[in-house]
Amino acid sequence: MLLLQHEEHQKELLTNHIEIQNQTMQHIGREIHDNIGQKLTLASLYTQQLAYENKAPHITKNIEIISNIINESLADLRDLSKTLTDDNIAENNVYKLILIECEKVKNIQKCAVNFACDESNTELEYQYKSIITRITQEFIQNSLKYSKCKTINIQLNYVEKKIIYTLSDDGIGFDVAAVKNKGIGLSNMKKRTELLNGVFYLKSIPNRGTLVEVIIPLPAISVN
């Protein structure tokens, strides 16, 4: 009885933690869009006006470079704001959420991505979907930025009441010991896994690629 109460209490704490985290991210997303986004838009308009009024070619070129940087930053912030404030996680199952991230990779045509899931119609609770999605985004972002990989492989399985989630790339790899306490992305993935009482494994071999395996105790699921 006490064990059951403890488990229910831990589950309630986790749910509250995820809800607070989600509300915080939505607030940040709105601030990015409404505050920082508007300031960058205004700065972009000023640079366009300067370029129009200025008659010195070399200065005009510098103004255009600054304007391009501002516009690229504005586009990045809009994407970030949309990621933080959208309802995709609530509206879709975990299969669809991972598929959306894979489609983003395919659209930028920087590398190939393969995704396999043995139960595409499995529904997970919001906190599980949220954390799996964020881990996916973090891994993909790291691979695209640093690994110079040609392929990213993602696999989601359900084995013995556990979620086994594996992400790997065939990039240049890195020395795990050297970045263990410095990699914010890696630390975020590990912390998110531990929020669900999961275990986070990381393996990377220079010139052969990186593999992340996340093992999470399976919550109650429903299969349609």
Phi, psi and omega in degrees: 000313179296321179296318179297317178297320179297316180297318179295321179295316179296320179296319179295319178298318180297315180300315179297319179299314181294320180297317178296317179298318180294317178297320179296316180296321178295321177297315178298318179300317179293321178297319178300314183290313188277328186258292183296319180300318180294321179295319178293322177298317178296317178298321178297318178296320178298317180294323176297320179294319178298317179298324181290320184277334185284142182249353181271116185304318184291327177288321178301319180297318179295321178296319180295322177297314178299318180299318179296320178297316179298315181294322177294318178296321179296318178295318178297318180294322178296319177297317180295317179299318180295320179298320184283334188250353184284167182252021182304319185295319180289327189271341186239157174278171188295326178300312181295321181297317178292321179299321178299317179294323178294321179296325177299319179296315180298323182293326180277350173055038178267329176201167178277156177220134179241134180228130177230137179218129186277348178217085186291341183258017178280129179262132176244158176293159188306314185296328178289316179298319181298311184290319178297321178295316181294322176297318178300312181299318182295315181296312181300316180299315178298317181297315181292325183282318194242334195275340186056035184282160175260336183216140171245131178245133181229132180220131179240121181231159175240112185228122175050054177061032176224149170270124175248109185243118185240130177231134181212158172224166181252036184276201188282347179069185180196169177277108184302317182298326184287332184248002187306319183259006183246336184280106181296319180299316179295318179297320178298317180297318180295315181295320179296319178299316182292335175300332179258021182059031181264176180241135184247123177244139178228131176221130177218134180238122179309131180069008179234343175120182184230143178227133174240131175235127180244124179243118186235131175304132186285125176281180176298132182234160173230135180247122182281000000 
